[in-house]
Each structure stands twice: as C-alpha cells, then as structure tokens.
C-alpha cells in the first residue's frame, strides 16, 4: 500500500466497505475535531492542485492551502468572484484551472 493511502483516515472492512480507522466495533467513525492534510500531501505520489473560490466561507483551510503552495507542496488556483462551489460561480475559470491542474501547470 502506498504511504499516501496509509495516511488517509479510511480503510476497507472485512466486507469490502469503507470504515473509518479507529471507529467503533461496527465500523462507525469516531467524531473528529479536525484533519491535518499535510502528511497525506507530503506522501502523495503525484502533484496536487487545489482549486478554491476567493469567497469560500465553508473551507476553513484557505490559510493552510496558501502556506502549502508557498512551500511548493501543492499548486493553488484561487478563482476570483467564486465561493465554495467555484465550478458553478465561475465555470469558465474553474474549467481553465482544472485543465491546467490536470496538465501539470
């Protein structure tokens, strides 16, 4: 198993269903207070592009994405005049950012 897969918070149970690691005895996940994505990003085998709207009030990770981008660990594309659903608010800009991310730009 890849290191990035081991660092995620899910596993397959005996029936092939996803169950949260550290869940209760029937596979229900424990309530989490936060999730640190840095180990998963550091171990990920391919470049990561994060696309976020500049007015996204639902994702509290904007400062983390910015810091990871400055450290060269991810590519960050911020869509102007877009919220959490940037693909709806600015579909052309989102499509361009997605295309660039998939092309490795």
N, C-alpha and C positions, 0 to 999 in steps of 0.2 A: 504494500500500500504506500502511495506517495506521502511524503511528510505533510503536504498541504491538506490531504484528505484526513490524516490522523489528527490534525489540529482543529478540524471542524467539530461542531457540537452535536453531530448526529451519528448514528450507527444503524446497521440493519439488525433487527432482532431475529430470532430463530425462524420466523415465518416469512422473512424477506421484507417486512415492513420497516419503515423508518421509526426509530425510537430515540429519544434524546439520551445522550450519555448522562449517567447519574440520575436517571429518572427513578420513579418508584418501581415496585416489583411487577407492575403490569405495563411498564413502558411509558407512563405519562411523564412528560418532562417536569423537572423542578422549575419553579418560578425563578427567573434570572433578574438580576438588578442591572446588568449591563453586559456587553460583549466586546472584548478587545480584539479587533480585527488584525492588529499588527503581526502576530505570529503567523496567521494564515497567509497574509500578504507576503511576508518575508519568505515563506516556504513555497509559494505558488510557482509552478514551473513556467508560466507564460506571463508576458506583460499584462498589466491590468489598467484599464481606462475607466475612470469614474465620471459619469455624466450627471450633473446636478443643476437644477434651476437656481438662479441667484436669489429667488424669493421663497425657497423651500423652507417652510416652517415646521415640517414634520420630521426632517432628518437632523438630529442634533449633532451630527458628525462633521459639519462643514469645516470646523477648525482642524479636525483630525485629517480630513482629506487634503486640506491645504498644506499642512505640515508634512504629510507623506509625499505630496507632489514636490515640495521644496527639497526633500531628502532624496528625490529620484526613485522612490519606491513604486509610485503609480503615476499615471498621466491623468490630469484633472481637466475636464472640459466643463466650464460653467456657462449655462445658457441664459442669456440676458432676457429679462421680462418673462421668466418662467418660474413656476412653483414646483411642487413635488412631482407633478405629472408633466414634466417638460415636453414629452412627446405629444401631449395634447395642446399645451400652451403655445409651443413653438415647433411644429412638426418638421419644418424645413431645416431649422438649425439643429434639431435633435438628430435628424437623419444624417446630416453632414458630420456631426460629432461621432455618431455611431459608425459611420463609414470610415472615418479617419481612425477611430479606435481599432476597428477590425483590420484595417490596413497597416496598423502599427505606427501611425503618425502622431 
